């Protein structure tokens, strides 16, 4: 039975986790863009530049198209809220936090779906051709990405008996599942889904504005001012969420129990930040080494991720059924 002291520790750890996620998301994006620039031979902007851009845009009033409805006004707030809640549910430096019972892969997938639908609706609401094109591509890619995520969740459920991320991280940290081929397949599937969800190379290029290749950016061409800041902040949160999810599922080491106290939290937070930076550096190197694929090849790329997730789940089902 939980004691009042342990409950207080869980609540405090959860509050610190939420604050850390909300503050660190733009910095993580800034570090990634700085690393990409350095690898390309440029000096690169400061990692603090995303925060500067957000604060500048937040002071500006958004300009809406004449044909825009209330959807264009509400969608940015809905996307940020859904993404922020999902990011808060993914374990970070501590395990057993106050929201740990809600930290479920299916819940996170649902919240990301809400943010995706809000973005697609905002892209179509203005009535522009680019917005509709980007929304159509986004939802078409989601038809492959979401099943791949659910199949990976099925693999974790077969291994640990739960889709709760906190429970899975605790089980993996103890070495219970061991090394399995199915885990490698689930990792590859999740990596492909993460690239698609964040609009990164080779699925999409967040720095391009070519109409033949745009996906995410095409839906934001009509956004401005405060609304554009919210969309950019949601994108930064989504990037941190996926890196934190990969960190929690496959690198669940160095985390501290929520009741361990502030000193253990600080040490675990430093280790967590180090792993997040390593993942960001790996992403920057990957994007530097590979070219963006044609937009019509993206369904094949995500279809391969779907097949990898299915193969991993089938292997686990067969192996556990035989034993």
VOLO-991718 format. One record per residue (C-alpha): residue number from 1; x, y, z. Coordinates in nm, 3 decimals. Layout:
<nodes>
{k = NUM; c1 = X; c2 = Y; c3 = Z} $
...
</nodes>
This chain:
<nodes>
{k = 1; c1 = 0.000; c2 = 0.000; c3 = 0.000} $
{k = 2; c1 = 0.134; c2 = 0.341; c3 = -0.095} $
{k = 3; c1 = 0.229; c2 = 0.570; c3 = 0.190} $
{k = 4; c1 = 0.155; c2 = 0.945; c3 = 0.192} $
{k = 5; c1 = 0.528; c2 = 1.013; c3 = 0.151} $
{k = 6; c1 = 0.552; c2 = 0.793; c3 = -0.160} $
{k = 7; c1 = 0.240; c2 = 0.954; c3 = -0.306} $
{k = 8; c1 = 0.391; c2 = 1.298; c3 = -0.248} $
{k = 9; c1 = 0.711; c2 = 1.187; c3 = -0.419} $
{k = 10; c1 = 0.515; c2 = 1.053; c3 = -0.717} $
{k = 11; c1 = 0.325; c2 = 1.381; c3 = -0.754} $
{k = 12; c1 = 0.638; c2 = 1.596; c3 = -0.721} $
{k = 13; c1 = 0.829; c2 = 1.379; c3 = -0.968} $
{k = 14; c1 = 0.540; c2 = 1.407; c3 = -1.214} $
{k = 15; c1 = 0.531; c2 = 1.787; c3 = -1.182} $
{k = 16; c1 = 0.906; c2 = 1.811; c3 = -1.238} $
{k = 17; c1 = 0.881; c2 = 1.575; c3 = -1.535} $
{k = 18; c1 = 0.608; c2 = 1.785; c3 = -1.698} $
{k = 19; c1 = 0.805; c2 = 2.107; c3 = -1.640} $
{k = 20; c1 = 1.122; c2 = 1.950; c3 = -1.781} $
{k = 21; c1 = 0.942; c2 = 1.823; c3 = -2.092} $
{k = 22; c1 = 0.769; c2 = 2.154; c3 = -2.163} $
{k = 23; c1 = 1.090; c2 = 2.353; c3 = -2.128} $
{k = 24; c1 = 1.329; c2 = 2.109; c3 = -2.295} $
{k = 25; c1 = 1.129; c2 = 2.037; c3 = -2.613} $
{k = 26; c1 = 1.234; c2 = 2.350; c3 = -2.810} $
{k = 27; c1 = 1.592; c2 = 2.315; c3 = -2.683} $
{k = 28; c1 = 1.607; c2 = 1.957; c3 = -2.810} $
{k = 29; c1 = 1.485; c2 = 2.071; c3 = -3.152} $
{k = 30; c1 = 1.745; c2 = 2.348; c3 = -3.146} $
{k = 31; c1 = 2.024; c2 = 2.102; c3 = -3.064} $
{k = 32; c1 = 1.914; c2 = 1.876; c3 = -3.349} $
{k = 33; c1 = 1.909; c2 = 2.160; c3 = -3.602} $
{k = 34; c1 = 2.247; c2 = 2.287; c3 = -3.476} $
{k = 35; c1 = 2.400; c2 = 1.941; c3 = -3.516} $
{k = 36; c1 = 2.255; c2 = 1.909; c3 = -3.866} $
{k = 37; c1 = 2.404; c2 = 2.244; c3 = -3.962} $
{k = 38; c1 = 2.744; c2 = 2.153; c3 = -3.822} $
{k = 39; c1 = 2.744; c2 = 1.823; c3 = -4.010} $
{k = 40; c1 = 2.665; c2 = 2.014; c3 = -4.331} $
{k = 41; c1 = 2.958; c2 = 2.249; c3 = -4.270} $
{k = 42; c1 = 2.758; c2 = 2.551; c3 = -4.150} $
{k = 43; c1 = 2.791; c2 = 2.733; c3 = -3.822} $
{k = 44; c1 = 2.430; c2 = 2.676; c3 = -3.725} $
{k = 45; c1 = 2.194; c2 = 2.876; c3 = -3.508} $
{k = 46; c1 = 2.205; c2 = 2.858; c3 = -3.130} $
{k = 47; c1 = 2.008; c2 = 2.573; c3 = -2.966} $
{k = 48; c1 = 1.809; c2 = 2.850; c3 = -2.797} $
{k = 49; c1 = 1.683; c2 = 2.980; c3 = -3.134} $
{k = 50; c1 = 1.355; c2 = 2.779; c3 = -3.133} $
{k = 51; c1 = 1.260; c2 = 2.940; c3 = -2.801} $
{k = 52; c1 = 1.340; c2 = 3.284; c3 = -2.939} $
{k = 53; c1 = 1.126; c2 = 3.220; c3 = -3.245} $
{k = 54; c1 = 0.838; c2 = 3.094; c3 = -3.032} $
{k = 55; c1 = 0.846; c2 = 3.396; c3 = -2.801} $
{k = 56; c1 = 0.861; c2 = 3.631; c3 = -3.099} $
{k = 57; c1 = 0.565; c2 = 3.464; c3 = -3.271} $
{k = 58; c1 = 0.360; c2 = 3.450; c3 = -2.951} $
{k = 59; c1 = 0.359; c2 = 3.829; c3 = -2.942} $
{k = 60; c1 = 0.202; c2 = 3.851; c3 = -3.287} $
{k = 61; c1 = -0.167; c2 = 3.825; c3 = -3.365} $
{k = 62; c1 = -0.259; c2 = 3.547; c3 = -3.610} $
{k = 63; c1 = -0.402; c2 = 3.638; c3 = -3.947} $
{k = 64; c1 = -0.674; c2 = 3.402; c3 = -4.067} $
{k = 65; c1 = -0.807; c2 = 3.345; c3 = -4.418} $
{k = 66; c1 = -1.151; c2 = 3.481; c3 = -4.495} $
{k = 67; c1 = -1.284; c2 = 3.128; c3 = -4.548} $
{k = 68; c1 = -1.139; c2 = 2.997; c3 = -4.220} $
{k = 69; c1 = -1.379; c2 = 2.885; c3 = -3.948} $
{k = 70; c1 = -1.345; c2 = 2.826; c3 = -3.575} $
{k = 71; c1 = -1.145; c2 = 2.512; c3 = -3.655} $
{k = 72; c1 = -0.843; c2 = 2.719; c3 = -3.751} $
{k = 73; c1 = -0.863; c2 = 2.895; c3 = -3.414} $
{k = 74; c1 = -0.914; c2 = 2.586; c3 = -3.199} $
{k = 75; c1 = -0.692; c2 = 2.333; c3 = -3.380} $
{k = 76; c1 = -0.352; c2 = 2.469; c3 = -3.261} $
{k = 77; c1 = -0.460; c2 = 2.461; c3 = -2.896} $
{k = 78; c1 = -0.606; c2 = 2.110; c3 = -2.933} $
{k = 79; c1 = -0.286; c2 = 1.983; c3 = -3.096} $
{k = 80; c1 = -0.060; c2 = 2.134; c3 = -2.829} $
{k = 81; c1 = -0.281; c2 = 2.005; c3 = -2.546} $
{k = 82; c1 = -0.298; c2 = 1.649; c3 = -2.685} $
{k = 83; c1 = 0.076; c2 = 1.636; c3 = -2.757} $
{k = 84; c1 = 0.167; c2 = 1.782; c3 = -2.418} $
{k = 85; c1 = -0.049; c2 = 1.528; c3 = -2.233} $
{k = 86; c1 = 0.104; c2 = 1.244; c3 = -2.437} $
{k = 87; c1 = 0.456; c2 = 1.371; c3 = -2.363} $
{k = 88; c1 = 0.373; c2 = 1.393; c3 = -1.993} $
{k = 89; c1 = 0.262; c2 = 1.028; c3 = -1.993} $
{k = 90; c1 = 0.591; c2 = 0.896; c3 = -2.134} $
{k = 91; c1 = 0.830; c2 = 0.818; c3 = -1.844} $
{k = 92; c1 = 1.144; c2 = 1.025; c3 = -1.821} $
{k = 93; c1 = 1.396; c2 = 1.040; c3 = -1.539} $
{k = 94; c1 = 1.169; c2 = 0.862; c3 = -1.287} $
{k = 95; c1 = 0.937; c2 = 0.565; c3 = -1.283} $
{k = 96; c1 = 0.624; c2 = 0.519; c3 = -1.078} $
{k = 97; c1 = 0.513; c2 = 0.882; c3 = -1.115} $
{k = 98; c1 = 0.159; c2 = 0.996; c3 = -1.045} $
{k = 99; c1 = 0.040; c2 = 0.944; c3 = -1.403} $
{k = 100; c1 = 0.215; c2 = 0.608; c3 = -1.444} $
{k = 101; c1 = -0.116; c2 = 0.411; c3 = -1.451} $
{k = 102; c1 = -0.222; c2 = 0.616; c3 = -1.756} $
{k = 103; c1 = 0.115; c2 = 0.580; c3 = -1.929} $
{k = 104; c1 = -0.007; c2 = 0.340; c3 = -2.195} $
{k = 105; c1 = 0.109; c2 = 0.298; c3 = -2.553} $
{k = 106; c1 = -0.250; c2 = 0.289; c3 = -2.675} $
{k = 107; c1 = -0.333; c2 = 0.612; c3 = -2.489} $
{k = 108; c1 = -0.027; c2 = 0.784; c3 = -2.634} $
{k = 109; c1 = -0.118; c2 = 0.662; c3 = -2.984} $
{k = 110; c1 = -0.471; c2 = 0.798; c3 = -2.940} $
{k = 111; c1 = -0.348; c2 = 1.139; c3 = -2.824} $
{k = 112; c1 = -0.108; c2 = 1.160; c3 = -3.118} $
{k = 113; c1 = -0.401; c2 = 1.074; c3 = -3.344} $
{k = 114; c1 = -0.600; c2 = 1.364; c3 = -3.199} $
{k = 115; c1 = -0.312; c2 = 1.604; c3 = -3.270} $
{k = 116; c1 = -0.277; c2 = 1.466; c3 = -3.623} $
{k = 117; c1 = -0.646; c2 = 1.512; c3 = -3.698} $
{k = 118; c1 = -0.634; c2 = 1.868; c3 = -3.562} $
{k = 119; c1 = -0.345; c2 = 1.949; c3 = -3.794} $
{k = 120; c1 = -0.519; c2 = 1.795; c3 = -4.096} $
{k = 121; c1 = -0.843; c2 = 1.981; c3 = -4.023} $
{k = 122; c1 = -0.654; c2 = 2.309; c3 = -3.988} $
{k = 123; c1 = -0.480; c2 = 2.245; c3 = -4.320} $
{k = 124; c1 = -0.810; c2 = 2.189; c3 = -4.500} $
{k = 125; c1 = -1.008; c2 = 2.460; c3 = -4.322} $
{k = 126; c1 = -0.848; c2 = 2.750; c3 = -4.509} $
{k = 127; c1 = -0.951; c2 = 2.594; c3 = -4.841} $
{k = 128; c1 = -0.610; c2 = 2.620; c3 = -5.008} $
{k = 129; c1 = -0.476; c2 = 2.356; c3 = -5.245} $
{k = 130; c1 = -0.154; c2 = 2.307; c3 = -5.049} $
{k = 131; c1 = -0.341; c2 = 2.255; c3 = -4.722} $
{k = 132; c1 = -0.564; c2 = 1.989; c3 = -4.871} $
{k = 133; c1 = -0.267; c2 = 1.820; c3 = -5.039} $
{k = 134; c1 = -0.070; c2 = 1.806; c3 = -4.714} $
{k = 135; c1 = -0.370; c2 = 1.681; c3 = -4.515} $
{k = 136; c1 = -0.438; c2 = 1.404; c3 = -4.767} $
{k = 137; c1 = -0.078; c2 = 1.289; c3 = -4.756} $
{k = 138; c1 = -0.066; c2 = 1.309; c3 = -4.377} $
{k = 139; c1 = -0.372; c2 = 1.090; c3 = -4.330} $
{k = 140; c1 = -0.256; c2 = 0.846; c3 = -4.599} $
{k = 141; c1 = 0.077; c2 = 0.801; c3 = -4.420} $
{k = 142; c1 = -0.106; c2 = 0.762; c3 = -4.089} $
{k = 143; c1 = -0.296; c2 = 0.466; c3 = -4.234} $
{k = 144; c1 = 0.037; c2 = 0.279; c3 = -4.235} $
{k = 145; c1 = 0.208; c2 = 0.438; c3 = -3.933} $
{k = 146; c1 = -0.066; c2 = 0.382; c3 = -3.676} $
{k = 147; c1 = -0.106; c2 = 0.005; c3 = -3.738} $
{k = 148; c1 = 0.273; c2 = -0.033; c3 = -3.718} $
{k = 149; c1 = 0.269; c2 = 0.140; c3 = -3.378} $
{k = 150; c1 = -0.017; c2 = -0.081; c3 = -3.258} $
{k = 151; c1 = 0.164; c2 = -0.397; c3 = -3.372} $
{k = 152; c1 = 0.474; c2 = -0.287; c3 = -3.182} $
{k = 153; c1 = 0.253; c2 = -0.232; c3 = -2.877} $
{k = 154; c1 = 0.120; c2 = -0.587; c3 = -2.927} $
{k = 155; c1 = 0.477; c2 = -0.719; c3 = -2.917} $
{k = 156; c1 = 0.543; c2 = -0.545; c3 = -2.587} $
{k = 157; c1 = 0.211; c2 = -0.673; c3 = -2.452} $
{k = 158; c1 = 0.304; c2 = -1.033; c3 = -2.540} $
{k = 159; c1 = 0.646; c2 = -0.994; c3 = -2.377} $
{k = 160; c1 = 0.545; c2 = -0.819; c3 = -2.056} $
{k = 161; c1 = 0.171; c2 = -0.874; c3 = -2.033} $
{k = 162; c1 = 0.095; c2 = -0.501; c3 = -2.050} $
{k = 163; c1 = 0.106; c2 = -0.202; c3 = -2.282} $
{k = 164; c1 = 0.183; c2 = 0.034; c3 = -1.993} $
{k = 165; c1 = 0.508; c2 = 0.214; c3 = -2.080} $
{k = 166; c1 = 0.616; c2 = 0.251; c3 = -1.716} $
{k = 167; c1 = 0.561; c2 = -0.122; c3 = -1.654} $
{k = 168; c1 = 0.745; c2 = -0.217; c3 = -1.975} $
{k = 169; c1 = 1.041; c2 = 0.007; c3 = -1.886} $
{k = 170; c1 = 1.063; c2 = -0.145; c3 = -1.538} $
{k = 171; c1 = 1.051; c2 = -0.498; c3 = -1.679} $
{k = 172; c1 = 1.315; c2 = -0.423; c3 = -1.943} $
{k = 173; c1 = 1.543; c2 = -0.251; c3 = -1.693} $
{k = 174; c1 = 1.541; c2 = -0.574; c3 = -1.492} $
{k = 175; c1 = 1.643; c2 = -0.772; c3 = -1.800} $
{k = 176; c1 = 1.334; c2 = -0.995; c3 = -1.789} $
{k = 177; c1 = 1.263; c2 = -1.022; c3 = -2.165} $
{k = 178; c1 = 1.629; c2 = -1.056; c3 = -2.264} $
{k = 179; c1 = 1.758; c2 = -1.006; c3 = -2.617} $
{k = 180; c1 = 1.500; c2 = -1.106; c3 = -2.879} $
{k = 181; c1 = 1.479; c2 = -1.073; c3 = -3.255} $
{k = 182; c1 = 1.121; c2 = -0.955; c3 = -3.217} $
{k = 183; c1 = 1.239; c2 = -0.656; c3 = -3.012} $
{k = 184; c1 = 1.477; c2 = -0.558; c3 = -3.292} $
{k = 185; c1 = 1.190; c2 = -0.576; c3 = -3.540} $
{k = 186; c1 = 0.970; c2 = -0.366; c3 = -3.310} $
{k = 187; c1 = 1.253; c2 = -0.112; c3 = -3.277} $
{k = 188; c1 = 1.289; c2 = -0.080; c3 = -3.655} $
{k = 189; c1 = 0.913; c2 = -0.039; c3 = -3.692} $
{k = 190; c1 = 0.901; c2 = 0.232; c3 = -3.423} $
{k = 191; c1 = 1.198; c2 = 0.415; c3 = -3.574} $
{k = 192; c1 = 1.020; c2 = 0.433; c3 = -3.910} $
{k = 193; c1 = 0.698; c2 = 0.551; c3 = -3.746} $
{k = 194; c1 = 0.891; c2 = 0.813; c3 = -3.547} $
{k = 195; c1 = 1.045; c2 = 0.954; c3 = -3.865} $
{k = 196; c1 = 0.703; c2 = 0.974; c3 = -4.029} $
{k = 197; c1 = 0.531; c2 = 1.128; c3 = -3.725} $
{k = 198; c1 = 0.792; c2 = 1.401; c3 = -3.697} $
{k = 199; c1 = 0.822; c2 = 1.471; c3 = -4.069} $
{k = 200; c1 = 1.194; c2 = 1.394; c3 = -4.075} $
{k = 201; c1 = 1.413; c2 = 1.271; c3 = -4.358} $
{k = 202; c1 = 1.363; c2 = 1.039; c3 = -4.548} $
{k = 203; c1 = 0.983; c2 = 1.068; c3 = -4.507} $
{k = 204; c1 = 0.965; c2 = 1.448; c3 = -4.513} $
{k = 205; c1 = 1.197; c2 = 1.745; c3 = -4.487} $
{k = 206; c1 = 1.087; c2 = 2.012; c3 = -4.235} $
{k = 207; c1 = 1.307; c2 = 2.270; c3 = -4.411} $
{k = 208; c1 = 1.151; c2 = 2.240; c3 = -4.756} $
{k = 209; c1 = 0.870; c2 = 2.437; c3 = -4.916} $
{k = 210; c1 = 0.859; c2 = 2.257; c3 = -5.250} $
{k = 211; c1 = 0.499; c2 = 2.178; c3 = -5.334} $
{k = 212; c1 = 0.585; c2 = 1.835; c3 = -5.476} $
{k = 213; c1 = 0.743; c2 = 1.715; c3 = -5.152} $
{k = 214; c1 = 0.569; c2 = 1.903; c3 = -4.869} $
{k = 215; c1 = 0.360; c2 = 1.712; c3 = -4.616} $
{k = 216; c1 = 0.361; c2 = 1.871; c3 = -4.271} $
{k = 217; c1 = 0.472; c2 = 2.215; c3 = -4.388} $
{k = 218; c1 = 0.196; c2 = 2.230; c3 = -4.650} $
{k = 219; c1 = -0.067; c2 = 2.236; c3 = -4.375} $
{k = 220; c1 = 0.102; c2 = 2.527; c3 = -4.196} $
{k = 221; c1 = 0.137; c2 = 2.772; c3 = -4.485} $
{k = 222; c1 = -0.172; c2 = 2.964; c3 = -4.371} $
{k = 223; c1 = -0.069; c2 = 2.971; c3 = -4.002} $
{k = 224; c1 = 0.085; c2 = 3.286; c3 = -3.859} $
{k = 225; c1 = 0.158; c2 = 3.463; c3 = -3.535} $
{k = 226; c1 = 0.048; c2 = 3.289; c3 = -3.217} $
{k = 227; c1 = -0.106; c2 = 2.997; c3 = -3.406} $
{k = 228; c1 = 0.218; c2 = 2.927; c3 = -3.591} $
{k = 229; c1 = 0.406; c2 = 2.934; c3 = -3.259} $
{k = 230; c1 = 0.167; c2 = 2.673; c3 = -3.118} $
{k = 231; c1 = 0.211; c2 = 2.447; c3 = -3.420} $
{k = 232; c1 = 0.588; c2 = 2.473; c3 = -3.397} $
{k = 233; c1 = 0.576; c2 = 2.403; c3 = -3.025} $
{k = 234; c1 = 0.357; c2 = 2.098; c3 = -3.086} $
{k = 235; c1 = 0.615; c2 = 1.973; c3 = -3.339} $
{k = 236; c1 = 0.896; c2 = 2.017; c3 = -3.084} $
{k = 237; c1 = 0.693; c2 = 1.833; c3 = -2.819} $
{k = 238; c1 = 0.621; c2 = 1.551; c3 = -3.063} $
{k = 239; c1 = 0.992; c2 = 1.511; c3 = -3.140} $
{k = 240; c1 = 1.080; c2 = 1.496; c3 = -2.770} $
{k = 241; c1 = 0.793; c2 = 1.254; c3 = -2.709} $
{k = 242; c1 = 0.917; c2 = 1.004; c3 = -2.965} $
{k = 243; c1 = 1.278; c2 = 1.021; c3 = -2.851} $
{k = 244; c1 = 1.162; c2 = 0.981; c3 = -2.490} $
{k = 245; c1 = 0.944; c2 = 0.686; c3 = -2.592} $
{k = 246; c1 = 1.235; c2 = 0.510; c3 = -2.762} $
{k = 247; c1 = 1.446; c2 = 0.594; c3 = -2.458} $
{k = 248; c1 = 1.189; c2 = 0.447; c3 = -2.217} $
{k = 249; c1 = 1.127; c2 = 0.130; c3 = -2.416} $
{k = 250; c1 = 1.478; c2 = 0.038; c3 = -2.528} $
{k = 251; c1 = 1.713; c2 = 0.231; c3 = -2.296} $
{k = 252; c1 = 1.529; c2 = 0.218; c3 = -1.962} $
{k = 253; c1 = 1.843; c2 = 0.241; c3 = -1.752} $
{k = 254; c1 = 1.944; c2 = 0.497; c3 = -1.493} $
{k = 255; c1 = 1.590; c2 = 0.596; c3 = -1.399} $
{k = 256; c1 = 1.507; c2 = 0.657; c3 = -1.035} $
{k = 257; c1 = 1.199; c2 = 0.552; c3 = -0.839} $
{k = 258; c1 = 0.959; c2 = 0.839; c3 = -0.776} $
{k = 259; c1 = 1.008; c2 = 0.794; c3 = -0.401} $
{k = 260; c1 = 1.389; c2 = 0.806; c3 = -0.423} $
{k = 261; c1 = 1.418; c2 = 1.176; c3 = -0.348} $
{k = 262; c1 = 1.556; c2 = 1.490; c3 = -0.514} $
{k = 263; c1 = 1.921; c2 = 1.381; c3 = -0.530} $
{k = 264; c1 = 1.836; c2 = 1.060; c3 = -0.718} $
{k = 265; c1 = 1.605; c2 = 1.259; c3 = -0.945} $
{k = 266; c1 = 1.883; c2 = 1.499; c3 = -1.039} $
{k = 267; c1 = 2.124; c2 = 1.218; c3 = -1.125} $
{k = 268; c1 = 1.857; c2 = 1.035; c3 = -1.324} $
{k = 269; c1 = 1.756; c2 = 1.356; c3 = -1.505} $
{k = 270; c1 = 2.118; c2 = 1.417; c3 = -1.611} $
{k = 271; c1 = 2.144; c2 = 1.060; c3 = -1.744} $
{k = 272; c1 = 1.809; c2 = 1.095; c3 = -1.921} $
{k = 273; c1 = 1.916; c2 = 1.421; c3 = -2.083} $
{k = 274; c1 = 2.240; c2 = 1.258; c3 = -2.197} $
{k = 275; c1 = 2.056; c2 = 0.971; c3 = -2.362} $
{k = 276; c1 = 1.815; c2 = 1.213; c3 = -2.529} $
{k = 277; c1 = 2.106; c2 = 1.413; c3 = -2.671} $
{k = 278; c1 = 2.266; c2 = 1.093; c3 = -2.799} $
{k = 279; c1 = 1.943; c2 = 1.000; c3 = -2.977} $
{k = 280; c1 = 1.922; c2 = 1.352; c3 = -3.124} $
{k = 281; c1 = 2.282; c2 = 1.323; c3 = -3.245} $
{k = 282; c1 = 2.208; c2 = 0.983; c3 = -3.402} $
{k = 283; c1 = 1.907; c2 = 1.135; c3 = -3.581} $
{k = 284; c1 = 2.118; c2 = 1.425; c3 = -3.710} $
{k = 285; c1 = 2.385; c2 = 1.187; c3 = -3.843} $
{k = 286; c1 = 2.116; c2 = 0.970; c3 = -4.006} $
{k = 287; c1 = 1.956; c2 = 1.268; c3 = -4.178} $
{k = 288; c1 = 2.299; c2 = 1.383; c3 = -4.298} $
{k = 289; c1 = 2.378; c2 = 1.043; c3 = -4.446} $
{k = 290; c1 = 2.050; c2 = 0.976; c3 = -4.628} $
{k = 291; c1 = 1.846; c2 = 1.162; c3 = -4.889} $
{k = 292; c1 = 1.475; c2 = 1.231; c3 = -4.881} $
{k = 293; c1 = 1.279; c2 = 0.971; c3 = -5.072} $
{k = 294; c1 = 1.010; c2 = 1.053; c3 = -5.325} $
{k = 295; c1 = 0.675; c2 = 1.117; c3 = -5.162} $
{k = 296; c1 = 0.519; c2 = 0.828; c3 = -5.354} $
{k = 297; c1 = 0.770; c2 = 0.589; c3 = -5.198} $
{k = 298; c1 = 0.677; c2 = 0.680; c3 = -4.842} $
{k = 299; c1 = 0.383; c2 = 0.432; c3 = -4.827} $
{k = 300; c1 = 0.629; c2 = 0.157; c3 = -4.924} $
{k = 301; c1 = 0.864; c2 = 0.268; c3 = -4.646} $
{k = 302; c1 = 0.586; c2 = 0.268; c3 = -4.387} $
{k = 303; c1 = 0.445; c2 = -0.053; c3 = -4.531} $
{k = 304; c1 = 0.781; c2 = -0.215; c3 = -4.459} $
{k = 305; c1 = 0.757; c2 = -0.087; c3 = -4.102} $
{k = 306; c1 = 0.409; c2 = -0.237; c3 = -4.078} $
{k = 307; c1 = 0.538; c2 = -0.573; c3 = -4.198} $
{k = 308; c1 = 0.829; c2 = -0.562; c3 = -3.952} $
{k = 309; c1 = 0.589; c2 = -0.493; c3 = -3.666} $
{k = 310; c1 = 0.362; c2 = -0.775; c3 = -3.780} $
{k = 311; c1 = 0.653; c2 = -1.016; c3 = -3.814} $
{k = 312; c1 = 0.778; c2 = -0.931; c3 = -3.466} $
{k = 313; c1 = 0.434; c2 = -0.984; c3 = -3.313} $
{k = 314; c1 = 0.388; c2 = -1.316; c3 = -3.498} $
{k = 315; c1 = 0.730; c2 = -1.444; c3 = -3.388} $
{k = 316; c1 = 0.653; c2 = -1.359; c3 = -3.028} $
{k = 317; c1 = 0.309; c2 = -1.517; c3 = -3.047} $
{k = 318; c1 = 0.447; c2 = -1.838; c3 = -3.196} $
{k = 319; c1 = 0.741; c2 = -1.861; c3 = -2.956} $
{k = 320; c1 = 0.530; c2 = -1.798; c3 = -2.646} $
{k = 321; c1 = 0.263; c2 = -2.038; c3 = -2.774} $
{k = 322; c1 = 0.521; c2 = -2.314; c3 = -2.818} $
{k = 323; c1 = 0.661; c2 = -2.266; c3 = -2.470} $
</nodes>
